Amino acid sequence: MKRIDSYFLKKQSETADRADIGERNVGEVESGTDDVDSVEPEEMPTVSLASTGSASKVYKFKADWIKLFSWLEFEDNLMFCKYCKGQKQAGNSAFVSGNPHFKKDSVTKHNYSKRHIACRDSYMLRQNKPALTVTAALDRQVMLSEVEMRRQLKIKMNIAYFIAKEEEPFVKFGPLITLHKKNGVDINPTYDNHVRCAEMIGQVADLLKENLAAKLRTAKHLAVLIDGDTDISNTECEIVYVRLVEGGKPVTLLVGQQTLEHSHANGVLDATKAAFNAVCPDDNGGSWMKKMISFGADGASVNMGHRGGVIALLQREAGEYIIPIHCMPHRLELAILTLQKKEPMVSQVYDLLHLVWKTYHFSGKSKRELHQLGKELGVDVCTPSTVKGTRWIPHVHRALKVFLRHGADKNLATDNGQYSTVLQHMEHLAVAGTVEVQGRAKKGIPLKGNLTGLTDLTHPQLKKHMEAAITIGVTELKARFGGLLNDDAEVKTPVQAFRVFNHDTWPDDQGSLLTFGDGDVADLVRHFREPLERSGCDLAAVEDEWQGLKILVSQTFKDKSYSGLWETMLTKEPYREDYKNILELVQLMLVLPISAAQCERGFSAQNRIKSSKRSSLAVSTTEDLMRITLEGPSLEDYDPSPAVDRWMNSAKRARSTCAKRTALDLCRIASVRFRKFRELLPRLNEQEMRSLQTAVDPTVTSYSNGRDIYIQCFDIFH
């Protein structure tokens, strides 16, 4: 029992001795790499003793350690690190306050520790180039502030673009920013109001305007399309489009929308000029008129009048070569309307279709009963469509297609289809409906009966009405389109001469091909001599290039489509260079404004954007929204960087992305002031520069360090 007790007493004594040694050697061991072996140098006369209980061992400071470790300093029997002294990132290292324990292992481990290496880099920068160190730190904070600022602005610009593209109101901007923040996006609430949203959308629209201006400057020839309308606020506006060739294909782009001061021809022309001046203010409206070769609009006399219309004013001001083109779909609509007026049966069918649509459009009960009756009869009933609208003839075609929709047997004369279902329901409404509905239903009952016989084209009554309708229709089409395609005329119009570029009509015989179209090409050169010479076309080389182009196309590209052929010729080498003069005429042909449908699409977008709930939108703001929703890239393809740059440079004073500040945002809003501090650095004396260095750490990129720099700079400069 005594042996066991003496054994444990001996172990406890040794453990106590070791613990005593550990307490006296606190701070010797720091994080680092493994020990590095070295040869012991000569001993210094100054020594330090370390007791180990009953036994004692002398630890001496080695003079060669100073040569081996350049950072080591020995003062008052203590070891110091000149790199770590005064550095916040050094922590509680023993070499900062003074290490009395002279062990080479401690010195070596401190030399390789991460904190010592960071302090070394910071010390070297400060000692060698103190001014540059402060400058680098300020520049770094400027960079960090700008990176954060641009990141947040890109998010906000994307939100603003989404609002414009999807035709949402500006007041959704703030809630969408709040939604992003709720979903974890780091974004501050600065500029979260509808005014700033409108400004950002304006910057995006201005960039699209600049792209359009660049296209107008590089285009050789163009055509102008105009149309007028009155918006929801009863403001009379004129919308202007331009048609030009881009990438070998004709494109129609929105120039702008202007308020009409006067609705006569001079007022319309002034609005057109104002729209172009808004896009190209440096050109004063002159370049587009010199490049203009055609003018497209509806058939209103204010536009197409030969004496006082807009086209007459343009021809007198720009040149007689400008071709007026009345919108082709509008011409067709006028021909059909004339047919409707002259043929009673056509007018009766038109009125019936409108009556059927009106009955079910304004009565939810009638519409519900019609669908229920269709289910009982086994007919898949479609909602009747209107015959009036901006799509002209397609509305009539769609209404007829729905009204005469066949049933399961696909026999329009015998099975139960849309026609029979509507007829039976009309009979019911004529008795059980309201007074107004009964009146409509009774007007539709005269067509009572099935379609047996009327589907037979030899039926005398049907044949009579068909022949009369065909005669009237052909007469009206010739009257409205014959001037463009009259081959019997002694003098061909430029539009007729352009038919020579339809390679599907070229003769297969090589002999006939050599002389084909020579006269038409010569007529086009004479008519457009002025704009061709202005664009740098060599008129003398046109004839030779025309002969070579005919041979090339007939032998190599006969299988290509009309649009594909000229896209290849205008964009691919060596064709675009070898036939550049004859291709000038092709570009003239491609920019002809055959249809003004794009203007109607613009008005449709205007009516969606400027609705009864947003009737106070200015015309310029409506134009910006129309430009984005009609011609802007998709949300996936949109890059907000150019708009952010323009936004930052457009203000009279420097913008801040953190106007609603918090303590954490202090360094984020300081990029402008950091630049100012950077400019004032040469004014500091040596003592002020040394004072400023205490807050500067080039190795730290956190915002807290930026805040320290900002506060220190503010104290010194103010």
Sequence and secondary structure as in RCSB ss.txt:
>XXXX:A:sequence
MKRIDSYFLKKQSETADRADIGERNVGEVESGTDDVDSVEPEEMPTVSLASTGSASKVYKFKADWIKLFSWLEFE
DNLMFCKYCKGQKQAGNSAFVSGNPHFKKDSVTKHNYSKRHIACRDSYMLRQNKPALTVTAALDRQVMLSEVEMR
RQLKIKMNIAYFIAKEEEPFVKFGPLITLHKKNGVDINPTYDNHVRCAEMIGQVADLLKENLAAKLRTAKHLAVL
IDGDTDISNTECEIVYVRLVEGGKPVTLLVGQQTLEHSHANGVLDATKAAFNAVCPDDNGGSWMKKMISFGADGA
SVNMGHRGGVIALLQREAGEYIIPIHCMPHRLELAILTLQKKEPMVSQVYDLLHLVWKTYHFSGKSKRELHQLGK
ELGVDVCTPSTVKGTRWIPHVHRALKVFLRHGADKNLATDNGQYSTVLQHMEHLAVAGTVEVQGRAKKGIPLKGN
LTGLTDLTHPQLKKHMEAAITIGVTELKARFGGLLNDDAEVKTPVQAFRVFNHDTWPDDQGSLLTFGDGDVADLV
RHFREPLERSGCDLAAVEDEWQGLKILVSQTFKDKSYSGLWETMLTKEPYREDYKNILELVQLMLVLPISAAQCE
RGFSAQNRIKSSKRSSLAVSTTEDLMRITLEGPSLEDYDPSPAVDRWMNSAKRARSTCAKRTALDLCRIASVRFR
KFRELLPRLNEQEMRSLQTAVDPTVTSYSNGRDIYIQCFDIFH
>XXXX:A:secstr
 HHHHHHHHHHHHHHHHHHHHHHHTTTS  S S         EEEEEEEEEETTEEEEEEEETHHHHH TTEEEE
TTEEEETTTTT GGGTT HHHH B    HHHHHHHHT HHHHHHHHHHHHHHH HHHHHHHHHHHHHHHHHHHHH
HHHHHHHHHHHHHHHTT  GGGHHHHHHHHHHTT     TT SHHHHHHHHHHHHHHHHHHHHHHHHH S EEEE
EEEEE TT  EEEEEEEEEEETTEEEEEEEEEEE S SSHHHHHHHHHHHHHHH GGGTTHHHHHHEEEEEE S 
HHHH TTTSHHHHHHHHT TT EEEE HHHHHHHHHHHHHHH HHHHHHHHHHHHHHHHHHS HHHHHHHHHHHH
HHT        S STT HHHHHHHHHHHT   TT  TTTS  HHHHHHHHHHHHHHHS HHHHHHHHHHGGG S 
 TTTT TT HHHHHHHHHHHHHHHHHHHHHHTTTS TT SS  HHHHGGGG GGGS SSHHHHHHTTHHHHHHHH
HHTHHHHHHTT  GGGHHHHHHHHHHHHHHHSTTS HHHHHHHHHHSTTHHHHTTTHHHHHHHHHT     HHHH
HHHHHHHHHS GGGTT  HHHHHHHHHHHHHS  TTT   HHHHHHHHHHSSS   S SS  GGGTGGG HHHHH
HHHHHGGG  HHHHHHHHTT  TT   HHHHHHHHHHHHHHH 
